């Protein structure tokens, strides 16, 4: 995330000295907010104490909201807020209504960030599939981050609203985004787009369009691109693919590898520790499932 690319609130072309001073002040505050948001995201991702993150994250979410009161059109802040709200609601919120509300807020932030970057993409989620497909083709290396944030947060929103067929019906749009990202840079975020495609291709049974074979390809490639450091990829591979095709040998092997791995790796530590907790849970239920 580029913290130096933010646009100040006021017009620098103004001849007013007072306005120029206000602009400089506002710019400094906004830059500080973006830097704080980036540091906060980094600190959370590298924490080895999920309980502390769970207890402290709500205060950070409110802090992000407060930043956006004065910087509502700052794409970096919007994306940071979207990521934090989506991750917190997906990982730590068990109440369905609350999770749905928070994931919706995350998606609104992500869509606003994309809209700020390109006015032609405002209300992108409401586009018909043909128009949406045309817009997705315009994803390039310059705007890939904003689209990636939208796609990942959208997945979280669908998960939180999985009881709604209207939400499930939006899966093809998210899949389209991730496929386009892979086309542009299949190593993006150490294979994270592949990881999402691995999950997305298991959410529907084969009769309704699910593609477990393609899912396996994406999971294996995601693991390869992270050099096996992203333990979440192995857990999802076991949970979403191995259980789907009833392959207990693969299932148990992947989970044992996760449990025996060192979880400490930059920007993956928190998720790796959570992945190890999930691995223990899945392994304990293996005999009953298979």
C-alpha positions in Angstrom: 0.0 0.0 0.0 1.5 3.3 -1.1 1.1 5.8 1.8 2.6 8.6 -0.1 0.0 8.8 -2.9 -2.9 10.3 -0.9 -4.6 13.4 -2.2 -5.1 16.3 0.2 -8.5 17.7 0.9 -8.0 21.3 -0.2 -7.1 22.8 -3.5 -3.4 23.6 -3.6 -3.9 26.1 -6.4 -5.7 28.5 -4.0 -3.8 31.8 -3.5 -5.1 32.1 0.1 -2.2 31.7 2.6 -4.7 30.6 5.3 -6.1 27.9 3.0 -2.6 26.7 2.1 -1.7 26.4 5.8 -4.9 24.5 6.5 -4.1 22.3 3.5 -0.7 21.5 4.9 -2.1 20.7 8.3 -4.8 18.4 6.9 -2.3 16.7 4.6 0.0 15.9 7.6 -2.9 14.5 9.6 -4.1 12.4 6.8 -0.6 11.0 6.1 -0.2 10.2 9.7 -3.6 8.4 9.7 -2.6 6.3 6.7 0.8 5.5 8.2 -0.9 4.5 11.5 -3.4 2.3 9.6 -0.6 0.6 7.7 1.4 0.0 11.0 -1.7 -1.2 12.7 -2.4 -3.8 9.9 1.2 -4.9 10.1 1.1 -5.3 13.9 -2.1 -7.3 13.8 -0.8 -9.7 11.1 2.4 -10.3 13.0 0.9 -10.8 16.4 1.2 -14.2 18.0 -1.7 -13.7 20.4 -5.1 -14.0 18.8 -6.9 -13.3 22.0 -5.2 -9.9 22.4 -6.1 -9.1 18.8 -9.7 -10.1 19.3 -10.0 -8.0 22.5 -8.3 -5.0 21.1 -9.4 -4.9 17.5 -12.8 -3.2 18.1 -11.1 -0.1 19.4 -9.0 -0.1 16.2 -12.0 -0.4 14.1 -13.6 2.7 15.7 -10.3 4.5 15.2 -10.4 3.7 11.5 -14.0 5.1 11.4 -12.9 8.3 13.1 -10.1 8.8 10.5 -12.6 8.4 7.7 -14.8 11.2 9.1 -12.2 13.7 7.9 -10.7 11.6 5.1 -13.8 9.9 3.6 -12.3 9.9 0.1 -8.8 8.5 0.9 -8.5 5.2 -0.9 -5.7 3.9 1.3 -7.7 4.5 4.5 -10.8 3.0 3.0 -9.0 -0.1 1.9 -7.3 -0.5 5.4 -10.7 -0.1 7.1 -12.3 -2.6 4.7 -9.6 -5.2 5.3 -9.7 -4.8 9.1 -13.5 -5.0 9.3 -13.7 -8.0 7.0 -10.9 -9.9 8.8 -12.3 -9.2 12.2 -15.9 -10.1 11.3 -14.8 -13.3 9.5 -12.4 -14.6 12.2 -13.6 -13.3 15.6 -17.4 -12.6 15.3 -19.6 -15.6 15.9 -23.0 -13.8 16.0 -24.4 -14.1 12.4 -26.3 -10.8 12.5 -23.2 -8.8 13.8 -20.9 -10.6 11.3 -23.2 -9.7 8.4 -23.4 -6.1 9.5 -19.7 -5.7 9.9 -18.9 -7.5 6.6 -21.4 -5.2 4.8 -19.5 -2.2 6.2 -16.3 -3.6 5.0 -17.7 -4.1 1.5 -19.0 -0.6 1.4 -15.6 0.7 2.3 -13.9 -1.4 -0.4 -16.4 -0.4 -3.0 -15.9 3.3 -2.1 -12.1 2.9 -2.4 -12.5 1.6 -5.9 -15.0 4.4 -6.7 -12.6 7.1 -5.5 -9.9 5.6 -7.8 -12.2 5.4 -10.8 -15.5 7.2 -10.9 -16.7 4.8 -13.6 -16.6 2.0 -11.1 -18.9 3.4 -8.5 -21.8 1.0 -7.6 -19.8 -1.8 -9.4 -21.6 -4.5 -7.5 -25.0 -3.5 -9.1 -23.7 -3.9 -12.6 -25.1 -6.6 -14.8 -22.7 -9.5 -15.5 -21.8 -8.3 -19.0 -20.9 -4.8 -17.9 -19.1 -6.2 -14.8 -17.1 -8.5 -17.0 -16.0 -5.6 -19.2 -14.9 -3.6 -16.1 -12.9 -6.6 -14.8 -11.0 -6.7 -18.0 -9.7 -3.2 -17.2 -7.9 -4.5 -14.1 -4.2 -3.8 -14.5 -1.0 -3.7 -12.4 -1.9 -0.1 -11.3 -5.3 -0.8 -9.9 -4.9 -4.5 -8.9 -4.7 -3.7 -5.2 -8.1 -2.0 -5.1 -9.7 -4.8 -7.0 -8.0 -7.4 -4.8 -9.3 -5.7 -1.7 -12.8 -5.6 -3.2 -12.7 -9.3 -4.2 -11.4 -10.6 -0.8 -13.8 -8.4 1.2 -16.7 -9.5 -1.1 -15.8 -13.2 -0.3 -16.1 -12.4 3.4 -19.5 -10.7 2.8 -20.8 -13.7 0.9 -19.6 -16.0 3.7 -21.4 -13.9 6.3 -24.6 -13.9 4.1 -24.3 -17.6 3.0 -28.0 -18.2 3.8 -29.0 -15.8 1.1 -29.3 -17.1 -2.5 -28.9 -13.5 -3.6 -25.5 -13.5 -1.9 -24.5 -16.8 -3.3 -25.5 -15.6 -6.8 -22.6 -13.1 -6.6 -19.9 -15.8 -6.5 -19.3 -15.7 -10.3 -18.4 -12.0 -10.1 -15.9 -12.5 -7.3 -14.4 -15.5 -9.2 -14.1 -13.3 -12.3 -12.0 -10.8 -10.2 -9.7 -13.4 -8.9 -9.2 -15.1 -12.2 -8.3 -11.7 -13.7 -5.8 -11.0 -10.9 -4.2 -14.4 -11.6 -4.0 -13.5 -15.3 -2.1 -10.3 -14.5 0.1 -11.6 -11.7 -0.4 -15.1 -10.4 2.2 -14.5 -7.7 0.2 -11.6 -6.3 0.3 -11.5 -2.5 2.2 -14.8 -2.5 -0.5 -16.6 -4.3 -3.5 -15.3 -2.3 -5.7 -15.1 -5.4 -5.1 -18.7 -6.1 -6.1 -19.5 -2.5 -9.4 -17.7 -2.9 -10.0 -19.5 -6.2 -9.3 -22.8 -4.5 -12.1 -22.1 -2.0 -14.5 -20.6 -4.5 -14.3 -23.7 -6.7 -15.4 -25.9 -3.8 -18.4 -23.8 -2.7 -20.8 -25.4 -5.2 -21.2 -29.1 -5.9 -20.0 -30.3 -9.3 -23.5 -30.5 -10.6 -24.0 -26.8 -10.0 -20.7 -25.6 -11.3 -18.2 -26.6 -8.6 -14.8 -27.7 -9.9 -12.9 -29.7 -7.3 -10.1 -30.6 -9.7 -9.5 -26.9 -10.5 -9.7 -26.2 -6.8 -6.9 -28.6 -6.1 -4.7 -27.0 -8.7 -5.2 -23.5 -7.1 -4.6 -24.8 -3.5 -1.3 -26.6 -4.5 -0.1 -23.6 -6.4 -0.9 -21.2 -3.5 1.1 -23.4 -1.2 4.0 -23.5 -3.7 4.0 -19.7 -4.1 4.2 -19.1 -0.4 6.9 -21.8 0.0 4.6 -23.6 2.4 4.8 -20.6 4.8 1.1 -19.8 4.5 -0.4 -22.5 6.8 -4.0 -21.3 6.1 -3.6 -22.6 2.5 -2.9 -26.1 3.8 -5.8 -26.0 6.2 -8.2 -24.8 3.6 -6.9 -27.4 1.2 -7.7 -30.1 3.8 -11.0 -28.6 4.8 -12.5 -27.5 1.5 -10.9 -30.0 -0.9 -9.8 -33.2 0.9 -13.1 -33.4 2.8 -15.1 -32.7 -0.3 -13.5 -35.6 -2.2 -13.3 -37.8 1.0 -9.5 -38.2 0.9 -8.6 -38.8 4.5 -5.0 -39.5 3.8 -4.4 -36.1 2.2 -6.6 -34.4 4.8 -4.6 -35.8 7.8 -1.2 -35.3 6.2 -1.8 -31.6 5.4 -3.1 -31.0 8.9 -0.1 -32.7 10.5 2.2 -30.6 8.4 0.5 -27.5 9.7 0.7 -28.5 13.3 4.4 -29.3 13.0 5.3 -26.1 11.2 6.9 -22.9 12.6 4.0 -20.3 12.5 6.3 -17.3 12.6 6.6 -15.6 9.3 6.3 -11.9 8.4 2.6 -10.9 7.8 1.4 -14.5 8.3 2.1 -15.1 12.0 -1.4 -14.4 13.3 -3.2 -16.3 10.5 -0.7 -19.2 10.9 -1.4 -19.6 14.6 -5.1 -19.5 13.9 -4.5 -22.1 11.2 -2.8 -24.4 13.6 -5.8 -24.1 16.0 -8.1 -25.0 13.2 -5.8 -27.9 12.1 -6.1 -29.4 15.6 -9.9 -29.1 15.5 -10.2 -30.7 12.0 -7.8 -33.5 12.8 -9.7 -34.3 16.0 -12.9 -34.7 14.0 -11.2 -36.6 11.1 -12.3 -40.1 12.2 -15.9 -39.0 12.7 -16.0 -37.2 9.3 -14.5 -39.9 7.2 
